[in-house]
């Protein structure tokens, strides 16, 4: 296939839309041009903000996440978060002992929890603790530690040490990124460390994440996908991503 530069760019963008990534070596062979030429093509397209280059390939957008304050994040994907929270709350049973991590999806989840008998909740989120403290039959344990102001939650060694003293039936965890190969991530390394301890303390790991989190990566890696049991997300999840997760043995609920 011999194409001019405009035709190559159009074909590259078409392939990106269809399969989600393109490879420098494969494009070089397909278009019968040098890898240097392909890299120049990708650089030009990246400068026009039409793709993102990464390690010999290109993907549609930058997968790395910028950290935002909780006041900004709570205004994003609000309808999706409400549906996710409703679905998550239906999983609770009398006598459950659960961990609710930090994040706006988790705070919305807390708002949907009703008066469930003998429910014990341990949480890193200050807002979640305040919401659930108003419900009579729920015992709330607030993790101690350093307050992370951007998320209104606690992190650090004190929080992690407290978790060693408990065991829980379920962990409800929010993340900033879900990547099929790299796993679950957040924008803060200390929060990632606390999340790892939460996973160790719980029998079932349930991720609450809207579909915008898929294909993204944060600075701090929490775990691989093999460590989780279920993801509750919205119907915007890519069908191929959902299929890949099912193949890994993960129960995906799209609401």
C-alpha positions as CSV (number, residue, x, y, z in Angstrom):
1,X,0.0,0.0,0.0
2,X,1.5,3.3,-1.1
3,X,-0.2,6.4,0.4
4,X,0.7,10.1,0.6
5,X,1.0,11.7,4.0
6,X,-2.6,12.8,4.2
7,X,-3.9,9.4,3.3
8,X,-1.5,7.8,5.8
9,X,-2.8,10.1,8.6
10,X,-6.4,9.3,7.7
11,X,-5.7,5.6,7.7
12,X,-3.9,5.8,11.0
13,X,-6.8,7.6,12.7
14,X,-9.3,5.1,11.1
15,X,-7.3,2.2,12.6
16,X,-7.1,3.9,16.0
17,X,-10.9,4.3,16.0
18,X,-11.4,0.6,15.0
19,X,-8.9,-1.2,17.1
20,X,-7.8,1.3,19.8
21,X,-4.0,1.4,19.1
22,X,-1.5,1.3,16.3
23,X,2.1,0.0,16.2
24,X,5.0,1.8,14.5
25,X,6.5,-1.4,13.1
26,X,3.3,-2.8,11.7
27,X,2.4,0.6,10.1
28,X,5.8,0.8,8.5
29,X,5.3,-2.6,6.9
30,X,1.7,-1.9,5.9
31,X,2.4,1.5,4.3
32,X,5.8,0.4,2.9
33,X,7.7,3.4,4.5
34,X,10.4,3.6,7.1
35,X,9.7,3.5,10.9
36,X,11.2,7.1,11.0
37,X,8.4,8.2,8.6
38,X,5.8,6.6,10.8
39,X,7.1,8.2,13.9
40,X,7.0,11.6,12.2
41,X,3.4,10.9,11.2
42,X,2.5,10.1,14.8
43,X,4.3,13.1,16.1
44,X,2.4,15.4,13.8
45,X,-0.9,13.8,14.8
46,X,0.0,14.1,18.4
47,X,0.8,17.8,18.0
48,X,-2.7,18.1,16.6
49,X,-4.0,16.3,19.7
50,X,-5.5,13.5,17.6
51,X,-3.6,10.7,19.4
52,X,-1.0,9.9,22.1
53,X,2.3,8.3,21.5
54,X,3.7,5.6,23.9
55,X,6.5,3.1,23.5
56,X,6.5,2.4,19.8
57,X,2.7,2.7,19.4
58,X,-0.1,5.2,19.6
59,X,-3.4,5.3,21.3
60,X,-6.4,7.6,21.0
61,X,-5.7,9.8,24.1
62,X,-3.4,10.3,27.0
63,X,-4.1,7.5,29.5
64,X,-2.4,9.2,32.4
65,X,-4.7,10.9,34.9
66,X,-4.4,14.3,36.4
67,X,-5.5,14.6,40.1
68,X,-8.5,16.8,40.7
69,X,-10.0,18.0,44.0
70,X,-13.0,16.1,45.3
71,X,-15.2,19.2,44.7
72,X,-14.5,19.0,41.0
73,X,-14.7,15.2,40.7
74,X,-18.1,15.0,42.4
75,X,-19.6,17.1,39.5
76,X,-18.4,14.6,36.8
77,X,-20.5,11.6,35.6
78,X,-23.1,12.3,38.3
79,X,-25.9,10.2,36.7
80,X,-23.6,7.3,36.1
81,X,-22.4,7.4,39.7
82,X,-25.9,7.4,41.0
83,X,-26.8,4.3,39.1
84,X,-23.6,2.6,40.2
85,X,-24.3,3.5,43.8
86,X,-27.8,2.1,43.7
87,X,-26.6,-1.2,42.3
88,X,-23.8,-1.4,44.9
89,X,-26.2,-0.7,47.8
90,X,-28.4,-3.6,46.8
91,X,-25.5,-6.0,47.5
92,X,-25.5,-5.2,51.2
93,X,-26.9,-7.7,53.7
94,X,-27.7,-7.6,57.5
95,X,-24.6,-8.5,59.4
96,X,-22.2,-7.4,56.7
97,X,-18.9,-5.8,57.8
98,X,-17.6,-3.7,54.9
99,X,-14.8,-1.3,53.9
100,X,-15.8,1.8,52.0
101,X,-12.7,3.5,50.5
102,X,-12.4,7.1,49.4
103,X,-13.7,8.8,46.2
104,X,-16.8,10.5,44.9
105,X,-18.4,7.2,43.7
106,X,-18.0,5.8,47.2
107,X,-19.5,8.9,48.8
108,X,-22.5,8.5,46.5
109,X,-22.7,4.9,47.4
110,X,-22.9,5.9,51.1
111,X,-25.8,8.1,50.4
112,X,-27.7,5.2,49.0
113,X,-27.2,2.9,52.0
114,X,-30.4,2.4,54.0
115,X,-30.9,1.3,57.6
116,X,-29.4,-2.2,57.4
117,X,-29.4,-4.2,60.7
118,X,-26.0,-4.9,62.2
119,X,-24.0,-3.4,59.3
120,X,-20.5,-2.4,60.2
121,X,-18.7,0.1,58.0
122,X,-15.0,1.0,58.2
123,X,-14.1,4.0,56.0
124,X,-11.2,6.2,55.0
125,X,-13.5,8.9,53.8
126,X,-14.5,11.7,56.2
127,X,-17.6,12.5,54.2
128,X,-18.8,8.9,54.1
129,X,-18.3,8.6,57.9
130,X,-20.5,11.7,58.4
131,X,-23.2,10.5,56.1
132,X,-23.4,7.0,57.7
133,X,-23.2,8.3,61.3
134,X,-26.8,9.6,60.8
135,X,-28.2,6.1,60.3
136,X,-29.1,4.4,63.6
137,X,-28.3,0.7,63.0
138,X,-25.0,1.2,61.3
139,X,-21.7,1.0,63.2
140,X,-19.2,3.3,61.7
141,X,-15.4,3.0,62.2
142,X,-13.4,6.0,60.9
143,X,-9.8,5.1,60.0
144,X,-7.2,7.4,61.5
145,X,-4.2,8.9,59.8
146,X,-3.0,11.9,57.8
147,X,-5.9,13.8,56.2
148,X,-5.6,14.1,52.4
149,X,-7.4,17.3,51.8
150,X,-7.9,16.9,48.0
151,X,-10.1,13.8,48.7
152,X,-11.3,14.5,52.2
153,X,-9.9,11.1,53.3
154,X,-7.1,9.6,55.4
155,X,-4.0,7.9,54.3
156,X,-0.7,6.8,55.8
157,X,0.8,4.1,58.1
158,X,-1.7,4.7,61.0
159,X,-4.5,3.8,58.6
160,X,-2.7,0.8,57.3
161,X,-1.9,-0.5,60.8
162,X,-5.5,-0.2,61.9
163,X,-6.6,-2.5,59.0
164,X,-4.4,-5.3,60.4
165,X,-6.9,-5.7,63.3
166,X,-10.0,-6.4,61.2
167,X,-11.5,-8.7,58.6
168,X,-14.4,-7.7,56.4
169,X,-16.9,-9.4,54.1
170,X,-16.7,-6.8,51.3
171,X,-14.5,-4.0,50.1
172,X,-16.0,-1.3,48.0
173,X,-13.2,0.5,46.2
174,X,-13.0,3.4,43.8
175,X,-10.1,3.9,41.4
176,X,-8.8,6.5,39.0
177,X,-7.8,4.1,36.3
178,X,-8.5,0.6,35.1
179,X,-6.1,-0.9,32.5
180,X,-6.4,-4.5,31.3
181,X,-2.7,-5.2,31.5
182,X,-1.5,-2.8,34.3
183,X,-4.5,-3.2,36.6
184,X,-6.0,-0.7,39.1
185,X,-4.4,2.7,39.8
186,X,-5.0,5.9,41.7
187,X,-3.3,9.3,41.4
188,X,-1.7,9.1,44.9
189,X,0.9,6.5,45.9
190,X,0.0,6.6,49.6
191,X,-3.7,6.1,48.8
192,X,-2.6,3.1,46.6
193,X,-0.7,1.7,49.5
194,X,-3.7,2.0,51.8
195,X,-6.0,0.4,49.2
196,X,-3.6,-2.6,49.0
197,X,-4.1,-3.1,52.7
198,X,-7.8,-2.9,52.3
199,X,-7.8,-5.6,49.7
200,X,-5.8,-7.9,52.1
201,X,-8.5,-7.3,54.8
202,X,-11.6,-8.1,52.7
203,X,-13.1,-11.4,51.4
204,X,-14.7,-9.9,48.3
205,X,-13.3,-6.9,46.3
206,X,-15.9,-4.8,44.5
207,X,-14.8,-1.9,42.3
208,X,-17.2,1.1,41.7
209,X,-16.0,3.0,38.6
210,X,-17.7,4.8,35.8
211,X,-16.8,3.9,32.3
212,X,-14.5,6.9,31.8
213,X,-11.9,5.2,34.1
214,X,-11.2,2.3,31.7
215,X,-8.0,2.6,29.6
216,X,-6.6,5.1,32.1
217,X,-3.6,5.0,34.5
218,X,-2.8,6.8,37.7
219,X,0.6,7.3,39.4
220,X,0.1,4.7,42.1
221,X,-0.6,1.0,41.2
222,X,-3.1,-0.7,43.6
223,X,-3.2,-4.3,42.2
224,X,-3.7,-6.4,39.1
225,X,-7.1,-7.4,37.9
226,X,-6.6,-10.9,39.2
227,X,-7.1,-9.6,42.7
228,X,-10.7,-8.3,42.2
229,X,-14.0,-10.0,42.1
230,X,-16.5,-7.6,40.6
231,X,-16.7,-4.2,38.8
232,X,-19.9,-2.1,38.9
233,X,-19.8,0.4,36.1
234,X,-22.2,2.1,33.6
235,X,-23.4,1.1,30.2
236,X,-20.7,3.2,28.5
237,X,-18.1,0.5,29.0
238,X,-16.6,-0.7,25.7
239,X,-18.0,-4.2,24.8
240,X,-14.5,-5.5,24.1
241,X,-13.3,-4.3,27.5
242,X,-16.2,-6.0,29.2
243,X,-15.5,-9.2,27.3
244,X,-11.9,-9.1,28.3
245,X,-12.8,-8.7,32.0
246,X,-15.2,-11.6,31.8
247,X,-12.4,-13.7,30.4
248,X,-10.4,-12.9,33.5
249,X,-13.2,-14.2,35.7
250,X,-14.4,-10.8,36.8
251,X,-18.1,-10.2,37.2
252,X,-19.0,-7.0,35.4
253,X,-22.3,-5.2,36.2
254,X,-23.1,-2.4,33.8
255,X,-26.0,-0.2,34.9
